Amino acid sequence: MRIRCVLVVAALASPLAAQGNTALYSSWSGLGGFDFQRYGFDKGYVVQSGSQWSLPLVLVAPLGSHASVDLTTHYAHTEVTDTATLTHSGLTDTQLRLLYTIGAQRAVASVSINLPTGTNSFPRSSFHVASAVSSTYLSFPVNNLGSGFGVTTGLAYAAPAGSWNIGLAGSVRAQANYHPFSDDSLNYKPGLEGRLRLGADRLIGERGRVLLGMTFSTFSTDEFTGSSSSLQQPFNPGSRFISDLGYAYAWGRTTLTFGAWDYYRLAGSSAGASVPGSKENVFNTEVRLARQLSPRFALEPSVAFRQWSPDSVRGGRLWSFGTNIRFGLSDRVSGIASARIGTGWIFDHVAGRSDVTATGLSLYLRYQR
């Protein structure tokens, strides 16, 4: 997922703001790497396995003393196996974002452009690939292989409020129409998306910090045109709520981090009728214990739990265990290597309960000038 790469850049970054420079990025840096994720399912489930490897690329750079720019894209290979193996390989969409800092770093305006460099049109017979990677429960690194041209404008503001730091951000996204099926004339026009986020953080004692956040997204109606549009009614996606909580406590060279997020999507509607199958809730929590073994090397084991609760079935549960290794090769090159395994189950109307196994490997390298 593209957001994951941006978060990795932030995790690897040193303090960005230089004196006299209010740009969000004060120096040029780039991130690349490799990410692999695979899920295996018991026989009888709708698919036997789904896997994906991707090569992310993230570039960030200042543009003067107030503006900065970042670019994110991937090359991804996705494979889904049921009675046959379906694959897709290629470049994903590219996101180019311009950020401008207003005042003393308290407000940031942004314009993000989605360049449709990825494939957004698939044969109906291979549409399983695109639908599998979009699963919120499985959370593949690249969850959207391609869409139409889009523009997002946003504004964020943060200020201290006593012992708290409070932030508020809002954005609006508009996307051009595209043809989701290469063997059909159906034309899909996504509706507008509006997003509002409220965040807060503060110190707890001398060693702890807590972070809170809530994001609300709402959508206008998606529309379908073309020769087969009579089979597709206008669809109004349900509103989405994402809440997150983080806590970190440090002592000596050790840091304990707890994080949790909850994704709740209301049922959408089509032709005025509710679509119950579109309602879902995903809860995820993770605990990490990082130990700085040397100035350039840290070990960070972790354990995580995810629960998927759709409206119409029992959903699924997944436990995962992993280790991150954070390292610095020089003053300019640093990286994160990760390994993960997981076990759990998923429920389907036809197959019933199926066991799930998960594996993941990733390596990210960052260079900063």
URGI-V953041 format. One record per residue. RES is the residue in one small letter. OMEGA is omega as a letter, one per 40 degrees, with the letter a starting at -180 (NA if undefined). Layout:
{{RES OMEGA} {RES OMEGA}}
This chain:
{{m a} {r a} {i a} {r a} {c i} {v i} {l i} {v i} {v i} {a a} {a a} {l a} {a i} {s i} {p a} {l a} {a i} {a a} {q i} {g i} {n a} {t i} {a a} {l i} {y a} {s i} {s i} {w i} {s i} {g i} {l i} {g i} {g a} {f i} {d i} {f i} {q a} {r i} {y i} {g a} {f i} {d i} {k a} {g i} {y a} {v i} {v i} {q a} {s i} {g a} {s i} {q i} {w a} {s i} {l a} {p i} {l i} {v i} {l i} {v a} {a i} {p i} {l a} {g a} {s a} {h a} {a i} {s a} {v i} {d a} {l a} {t i} {t i} {h i} {y a} {a i} {h a} {t a} {e i} {v a} {t i} {d i} {t i} {a i} {t i} {l a} {t i} {h i} {s i} {g i} {l i} {t i} {d i} {t i} {q i} {l a} {r i} {l a} {l i} {y a} {t a} {i i} {g a} {a i} {q i} {r a} {a i} {v i} {a a} {s i} {v a} {s a} {i i} {n i} {l a} {p i} {t i} {g i} {t i} {n a} {s a} {f i} {p i} {r a} {s a} {s a} {f i} {h a} {v a} {a a} {s a} {a a} {v a} {s a} {s i} {t a} {y a} {l i} {s i} {f i} {p i} {v a} {n i} {n a} {l i} {g i} {s a} {g i} {f a} {g i} {v i} {t i} {t a} {g i} {l i} {a i} {y i} {a a} {a i} {p i} {a a} {g i} {s a} {w i} {n a} {i i} {g i} {l a} {a i} {g i} {s i} {v a} {r i} {a a} {q i} {a i} {n i} {y a} {h a} {p a} {f a} {s i} {d i} {d a} {s a} {l i} {n a} {y i} {k i} {p i} {g i} {l i} {e i} {g a} {r i} {l a} {r i} {l a} {g i} {a i} {d i} {r i} {l i} {i a} {g a} {e a} {r a} {g i} {r i} {v i} {l i} {l i} {g i} {m i} {t i} {f i} {s i} {t a} {f i} {s a} {t i} {d a} {e a} {f i} {t a} {g a} {s a} {s a} {s i} {s i} {l a} {q i} {q i} {p a} {f i} {n a} {p i} {g i} {s a} {r i} {f i} {i i} {s a} {d a} {l i} {g i} {y i} {a i} {y a} {a i} {w a} {g i} {r a} {t i} {t i} {l a} {t i} {f i} {g i} {a i} {w i} {d i} {y a} {y a} {r i} {l i} {a i} {g i} {s i} {s a} {a i} {g a} {a i} {s i} {v a} {p a} {g a} {s i} {k i} {e i} {n i} {v i} {f a} {n i} {t a} {e i} {v i} {r i} {l a} {a i} {r i} {q a} {l i} {s a} {p a} {r a} {f i} {a i} {l a} {e i} {p a} {s i} {v a} {a i} {f i} {r i} {q i} {w a} {s i} {p a} {d a} {s a} {v a} {r i} {g a} {g i} {r a} {l i} {w i} {s a} {f a} {g i} {t i} {n i} {i i} {r a} {f i} {g i} {l i} {s i} {d a} {r a} {v i} {s a} {g i} {i i} {a a} {s i} {a a} {r i} {i a} {g i} {t a} {g a} {w i} {i a} {f i} {d a} {h a} {v a} {a a} {g a} {r i} {s i} {d a} {v i} {t a} {a i} {t i} {g i} {l i} {s i} {l i} {y i} {l i} {r i} {y i} {q i} {r NA}}
